C-alpha cells in the first residue's frame, strides 16, 4: 500500500490541467516510506539505549497502546483524504464508554450492550455527517462543537463515577497475548481491518473517488460522485469505529469513565499527518498512517520508560503534530524558490 495522489476527474467536456498533470495539493510528509524509515531507526535506537524497551513484555504494552489509535485512524484517514476532519472521535470513545458502563450497571449483558454502543456510535457519526454534508458547515467547526457536546453528555450519563466490575473473561481477553509472543490478541482483528481499509482506499473505485473529492470536490461532482452521501457515510463509519474503540478501551482498562480517552484525538490526527496524509485532502496512504501510529506510540513508550512526566508526553505529541503540518509547507516553499531562481 503505497502513498498515492489520485488526480481529480475533469468535468464533462472540460480539459485536463495544463500538461495533463493534476494539480497536487499540499502534502504532510513525502511518503509512507519516509515515516517507516524513521520508525525503524527509532526502534533500533530505543532498543539499544532505553532499558527494557526491546523486551517482549514492553512490546506487548506498546502494541496495546497503539491498537486504539490505529483503529480509529483507519476511518479517519478516509475522512481526511476527502478534505474533512473529525475531532470528536475521542469524545465518542468517552461517551461510548460511559454508556457501556451505565448499561452494565443497569444489568444488561455485554452481548447486548456492545451492539447498542455501536449503534450509538453510528448516530453520533451521523450527527457530524448531517451537519457537514446537509447544512454545509465546516467539519472543523462542527466536530469541535461535538467534541465538547459528546464529552459533556458522557459526564451527564455517568458523572464522575467509574464502573469497574466487568466480567474477568472479557477484560482478560482484551489484554491477552498470542502464546508467548507478547503480541496482543486484538492485533489480529486490527490487521484484518487494516488490510480491508487498505484495499478499499488503494484498489477500488471507492478509494479513487475519495482522492478525487480531496483534490477537487466540484470536479468529483461533475464526474458523477455523490460527494455528500459518501462523506456522510464516512462520518457514520468513523463514529462506529470510535465506539468500538470505546468498548476496547473500557475492557482493556477494566473501567468505564466519562473522561476515558481524553486527548486521544490529537494522537490519532498526529499519526495520520505523520503518515503522509495531507491535511488538505487528496493524498496520502494507509501504510504511512500505521507507521505513524507505531512511531508515535513508540516515542511515548520510550519516554515513559525513562520516567518522563505525562505533561511532557503531551508536549511531544503536540510538537510532532505541528512538525507534520509545518515541515512540508516549508519544504515546498524552499523547493519553489529554488525553481524560480534564475539559472546562472
ZAMARGU-4260 file (C-alpha; in steps of 0.2 Angstrom, whole numbers, plus 5000, padded with zeros to 4 digits):
<rodrens>
0) 5000/5000/5000 | 5010/5015/4994 | 5006/5033/4995 | 4997/5040/4980 | 4989/5056/4975
5) 4974/5052/4964 | 4970/5065/4950 | 4954/5074/4951 | 4942/5069/4937 | 4940/5083/4924
10) 4922/5089/4922 | 4912/5083/4907 | 4918/5091/4892 | 4932/5100/4901 | 4950/5100/4899
15) 4963/5092/4910 | 4976/5103/4918 | 4990/5110/4908 | 5002/5097/4903 | 4990/5083/4908
20) 4996/5083/4925 | 4984/5085/4940 | 4987/5099/4952 | 4994/5092/4968 | 4988/5098/4985
25) 5000/5101/4999 | 5007/5085/5007 | 5011/5082/5025 | 5026/5071/5023 | 5034/5065/5007
30) 5028/5046/5008 | 5024/5032/5019 | 5042/5025/5016 | 5050/5040/5024 | 5040/5038/5041
35) 5043/5019/5040 | 5061/5023/5039 | 5061/5034/5054 | 5051/5021/5063 | 5064/5008/5060
40) 5078/5019/5065 | 5069/5025/5081 | 5065/5007/5086 | 5083/5002/5084 | 5090/5017/5094
45) 5077/5014/5108 | 5081/4996/5109 | 5099/5000/5112 | 5098/5015/5123 | 5082/5013/5133
50) 5082/4999/5146 | 5068/4987/5144 | 5061/4994/5128 | 5065/4979/5117 | 5058/4966/5130
55) 5043/4956/5125 | 5033/4962/5139 | 5035/4980/5134 | 5032/4977/5116 | 5015/4970/5121
60) 5011/4985/5131 | 5016/4996/5117 | 5005/4987/5104 | 4990/4988/5117 | 4993/5007/5117
65) 4994/5008/5098 | 4979/4997/5094 | 4965/5010/5098 | 4975/5024/5089 | 4977/5014/5074
70) 4959/5008/5074 | 4952/5025/5074 | 4965/5031/5062 | 4958/5019/5049 | 4941/5028/5045
75) 4948/5045/5050 | 4961/5043/5036 | 4947/5041/5023 | 4939/5057/5030 | 4955/5067/5030
80) 4958/5061/5012 | 4942/5069/5006 | 4947/5085/5014 | 4937/5084/5030 | 4941/5081/5048
85) 4933/5074/5064 | 4939/5080/5080 | 4925/5071/5090 | 4932/5054/5090 | 4940/5054/5107
90) 4924/5061/5114 | 4914/5047/5105 | 4926/5035/5114 | 4922/5043/5131 | 4903/5043/5128
95) 4903/5025/5122 | 4912/5020/5137 | 4901/5030/5149 | 4885/5022/5141 | 4893/5005/5141
100) 4896/5007/5160 | 4879/5014/5163 | 4870/4999/5154 | 4881/4986/5163 | 4877/4994/5180
105) 4859/4993/5175 | 4860/4974/5172 | 4862/4972/5154 | 4874/4958/5147 | 4889/4964/5137
110) 4882/4954/5122 | 4868/4966/5121 | 4877/4982/5127 | 4891/4981/5113 | 4879/4982/5098
115) 4869/4996/5107 | 4885/5005/5109 | 4890/5003/5091 | 4873/5010/5086 | 4876/5025/5097
120) 4892/5027/5088 | 4883/5027/5071 | 4871/5040/5077 | 4885/5051/5084 | 4894/5050/5067
125) 4878/5053/5058 | 4876/5070/5068 | 4893/5075/5062 | 4889/5070/5044 | 4872/5078/5043
130) 4879/5095/5049 | 4893/5094/5037 | 4885/5087/5021 | 4867/5093/5023 | 4870/5110/5031
135) 4886/5113/5023 | 4895/5118/5039 | 4914/5116/5040 | 4919/5099/5048 | 4932/5108/5059
140) 4919/5119/5067 | 4906/5105/5068 | 4917/5092/5076 | 4925/5105/5088 | 4907/5108/5094
145) 4903/5089/5095 | 4919/5086/5104 | 4913/5096/5118 | 4895/5090/5117 | 4899/5072/5117
150) 4911/5073/5131 | 4898/5083/5141 | 4885/5070/5138 | 4897/5057/5144 | 4898/5066/5161
155) 4879/5068/5161 | 4877/5049/5158 | 4890/5043/5171 | 4895/5058/5181 | 4912/5056/5189
160) 4909/5038/5194 | 4918/5023/5187 | 4911/5006/5183 | 4924/4993/5185 | 4916/4976/5188
165) 4916/4970/5171 | 4917/4951/5168 | 4935/4945/5170 | 4934/4934/5155 | 4931/4950/5144
170) 4944/4961/5152 | 4957/4947/5152 | 4954/4944/5133 | 4957/4962/5129 | 4975/4962/5136
175) 4979/4943/5132 | 4993/4939/5121 | 4996/4926/5107 | 5005/4912/5116 | 5022/4918/5122
180) 5025/4930/5108 | 5019/4945/5118 | 5008/4951/5103 | 4991/4955/5109 | 4976/4945/5103
185) 4967/4961/5097 | 4981/4965/5085 | 4974/4951/5074 | 4957/4959/5070 | 4966/4976/5068
190) 4977/4969/5055 | 4962/4962/5046 | 4954/4979/5047 | 4970/4987/5040 | 4970/4976/5025
195) 4952/4979/5021 | 4954/4998/5023 | 4970/4997/5013 | 4961/4988/4998 | 4946/5000/4999
200) 4957/5015/4998 | 4970/5010/4986 | 4962/4997/4975 | 4944/5001/4972 | 4934/5014/4963
205) 4928/5020/4981 | 4946/5024/4986 | 4949/5033/4970 | 4933/5044/4972 | 4939/5049/4990
210) 4956/5055/4982 | 4946/5064/4969 | 4935/5073/4982 | 4950/5078/4991 | 4958/5086/4976
215) 4943/5094/4969 | 4926/5092/4976 | 4917/5101/4961 | 4926/5090/4948 | 4921/5075/4958
220) 4903/5080/4957 | 4904/5083/4939 | 4911/5066/4936 | 4896/5058/4945 | 4902/5055/4963
225) 4889/5058/4976 | 4900/5068/4987 | 4888/5072/5001 | 4882/5054/5003 | 4900/5047/5003
230) 4906/5059/5016 | 4890/5056/5027 | 4894/5038/5027 | 4912/5041/5031 | 4907/5050/5046
235) 4895/5036/5051 | 4909/5023/5050 | 4921/5034/5059 | 4908/5035/5073 | 4905/5016/5074
240) 4924/5013/5074 | 4926/5026/5088 | 4913/5017/5098 | 4921/5001/5095 | 4937/5009/5102
245) 4927/5014/5117 | 4922/4996/5120 | 4940/4991/5118 | 4946/5005/5130 | 4934/5000/5143
250) 4938/4982/5143 | 4957/4985/5142 | 4957/4996/5157 | 4943/4987/5165 | 4934/5004/5169
255) 4921/5014/5161 | 4923/5033/5164 | 4917/5048/5156 | 4934/5055/5154 | 4941/5040/5145
260) 4952/5044/5130 | 4953/5062/5134 | 4965/5070/5121 | 4966/5054/5111 | 4960/5064/5095
265) 4977/5073/5095 | 4987/5057/5094 | 4976/5049/5081 | 4977/5065/5070 | 4996/5066/5073
270) 4998/5048/5067 | 4988/5052/5051 | 4998/5068/5047 | 5015/5060/5052 | 5010/5046/5040
275) 5009/5057/5025 | 4991/5061/5023 | 4988/5079/5018 | 4978/5090/5030 | 4971/5097/5014
280) 4965/5081/5007 | 4968/5072/4991 | 4984/5062/4995 | 4991/5050/5007 | 4992/5031/5010
285) 4987/5019/5024 | 5005/5011/5026 | 5012/5028/5032 | 4997/5030/5044 | 5000/5014/5053
290) 5019/5018/5053 | 5015/5035/5061 | 5004/5027/5074 | 5018/5015/5079 | 5031/5029/5079
295) 5020/5040/5090 | 5017/5025/5102 | 5035/5020/5102 | 5041/5038/5106 | 5028/5040/5120
300) 5033/5022/5127 | 5051/5025/5127 | 5049/5042/5136 | 5038/5033/5149 | 5051/5020/5152
305) 5064/5034/5157 | 5051/5042/5168 | 5046/5057/5158 | 5031/5066/5165 | 5014/5064/5156
310) 5014/5083/5153 | 5029/5081/5143 | 5022/5067/5133 | 5008/5078/5128 | 5021/5092/5123
315) 5030/5079/5112 | 5013/5074/5103 | 5010/5092/5100 | 5027/5095/5093 | 5026/5080/5081
320) 5009/5086/5076 | 5015/5104/5072 | 5030/5097/5063 | 5019/5086/5052 | 5010/5101/5046
325) 5023/5114/5045 | 5038/5104/5039 | 5031/5100/5022 | 5025/5118/5019 | 5042/5125/5022
330) 5050/5111/5011 | 5038/5116/4997 | 5042/5134/4998 | 5061/5131/4998 | 5058/5120/4983
335) 5048/5133/4974 | 5061/5147/4977 | 5074/5135/4970 | 5064/5133/4954 | 5061/5151/4952
340) 5080/5155/4955 | 5087/5160/4938 | 5100/5149/4930 | 5117/5156/4931
</rodrens>
